[in-house]
Amino acid sequence: MVKSFGDEPPLCMVSGGSGLIGIAVCKLFLKEGYRVVCVDRAGPAKGSFSPGDPFDFVKCDVRKPPQIAAAVKRCARLDVLINLVGISDPNAGPLERLSLETWNEYLQTNLTSYFLFMKHASPKLKAARGSIVNVSSTRAIMSEPDCEAYAATKGGIVGLSHAAAISLGPEVKVNCISPGWIGDPQKKYKAAESAQHPAGRVGRPEDIAELCIFLASATKSGFIRGQNIVCDGGMIRKMIYI
């Protein structure tokens, strides 16, 4: 359990907090004693949180920079920033038909928003000697066909994270997580889908949430800086040939 500072509990902001992984992250930080601010275009599904939880939702279209600045400004303090927001459309390619408009939407949503949240949050995070965790994807370092826009933004998040770790340290700790296949707990997966993972199962949202908590901690991960931690059940180390 995280100790409160004075009368105020530490505050964690989660961009993209209404999604599958985002809800798991918000829930775990609440459990660990944080007040949580979820920033997203739509609120989390009804019943995701208890009425008494110290949880706030801020509606924000991350494609509009002034809305990001306003969301961060609403926080009197900020101890942890988790960037999770993103779009992924399997029909965005193939490359020769990928429009500049779609490319720019991916950049604005998946990468520029991370930069803007970090930019506006950094003074408050420095004051709190806080942490930033940016969530990328294994698509930053491996690909299937027709994912150029998505892969480019995810690779950009990795680079942005290690650059910010140098620029904002030692006051602010910055790291990155690259999840692999994170499944929906409500969905039943085929045995072969689980068995292909060296871990023997598809990933769970809680796998990423627990890693976020670890990387946010000043005591448990204080010497980990600028790293991209792959959390994919070992798939990236598995050699596959046809």
Secondary structure, 3 states (H helix, E strand, C coil): CCCCECCECCEEEEECCCCHHHHHHHHHHHHCCCEEEEEECCCCCCCCCCCCCCEEEEECCCCCHHHHHHHHHCCCCCCEEEECCCCCCCCCCCHHHCCHHHHHHHHHHHHHHHHHHHHHHHHHHHHHCCEEEEECCHHHCCCCCCCHHHHHHHHHHHHHHHHHHHHHCCCCEEEEEEECCECCCCCCCCHHHHHCCCCCCCECHHHHHHHHHHHHCCCCCCCCCCCEEEECCCHHHCCCCC
